[in-house]
Amino acid sequence: MQKRKKYVEIEEDTGTVLRYFHHANGDGLVEESASVHPTAYIDRSAYVDPGARVEAHVRVHSGAWIDRDALVQAGTLVGSTAHVGRKAVVGRGVKIGPRVKVGAGAQVHDGVRIEGDVIVPDGTVVREDRRTGLAAA
């Protein structure tokens, strides 16, 4: 039986090689400069990019992507194939539904629920629940 590599290397368009390790809880891919709490669950088909931070008891579901330098705070759920954009900040206990796109630099306040297929534009501040369409300030 062949042993699985402990990491996966991915080359960016610029030629930079990034090294992703399998997270112990869920087996998802976490780039070596990202920080993911041991109690966070990262699904095997999800990944966390360089500089991102995922706090305690976060659940990142299948196909979800936490982009560079994003912060996902404790107790948040990131739904299947959702994307948390570059430098976005997602507060504590947030529920992000499937296929949601949280734009770059967006801020989602603690406890907010964003239902599936919502787009949060770049730089938007979300203070209350969003059910459909575009989330606005």
N, C-alpha and C positions, 0 to 999 in steps of 0.2 A: 504494500500500500504506500502510495506516494504522499509525503507530507505537504501540506498546503503552506505556501509562503506566508510569512507574518505580515507582509505589506504588499501594496500594489503601487507601481509607479505610473504616473500619467504625465505625458509631455504636453505643455501648453503650446499655443500657437507661436509664442515668443521663443520657444526652445527650452524654457525652464522646466525642469523635471520636478514634479511634486510627489511626495511619498505619503500614501494613505495607509493607516494601520486599521485592522479590524477591531472595533470596540467590543469589549468583553461582554457587554449586555446588549444583545441583539445582532452583533456581528457586522453592523454597518461600517462604512469607511469614514475615517477621521484623519484629516491631514495632520502631519506631525506638529505644526505650529498652532493648531486649534486646541481648545481646552474643553473637554467634555467630562462632566462629573461622573463618577463610577455608577451612580444610581440612575443616570439617564439611560433610556432605552433608544437605541439607534437601529432601526430595522436593517436587515442585511442588504436591501436595495436602496437605502438612503445614504446620503453622504454629507459631511461637514467640511467646508472649505477652510483655507488658511486664515488664521487669526480669529476665527469665529469662536464664540464662547457659549456653551450649553450648560445650564445649571442643573441642580439636583431635581430628580423626579420628573424631568421632561420626557415626553414620548414623541419620537420622530418616526412617523409611519412610512410604509413602503413607497419608494420612489421620491420621497421628499428631499429637498436640497436646502441646506443652510449655507448661504453665500458668505463670501469673505467679510471678515470683521463684523459680522452680525452678532447680536446678543439675544439669546432666548433665555428668559429668566425662569426661575423655579416653578415647577408644577404645570407648565404649559404643555398642550397637546398640539402637534403639527400634523395635520391630516395627510393622507396619501397624495402623492405627487404635488404637494404644495411647495411653494418656493418662498423663502425668506430672503429678501434682497440684501445686497451689499450694504453694510453699515446700518441695517435696520435694527431697531430695538423693540423687542416683544416683551411686554410686562409679565408679571407673575400671574399664573393661573389662567392664562389666555387659552381659548379654544379656537384653533384655526382649522377650518373645514377642508375637505378634499379639493384639490385643484385651485386653491386660493393662491394669488400672487401678491405678496407684500413687497412693494417697491423699495428701491434703494433709498436709504436714509429715512424711511417711514418710521413712525413711532406708534405702537399699539399699547394703550394703557392697561394696567392691571385688570384682570377679570373680564375683559371684553370677549365676546363670542362673534366670530366671523364665519358665517355659513359658507357652504361649498360654492365654488365658481366665482367668488368675489375678487375684484382687482382693487388693490389699495395702491393708488398712484405714488410715484416717487415723492418723498418728502412730506407725505400726508401725516397728520396726527389724528389717530382714531381714538375717540374718548368713549364711544358707546357702541353697542352691538350693531352688526351689519348683516342683513339677510340676503340681499341680492345686488347685482350690478356693481357700480363703482362706490368705494368707500371714500367719503369726503371728510374734510376737517369739520 
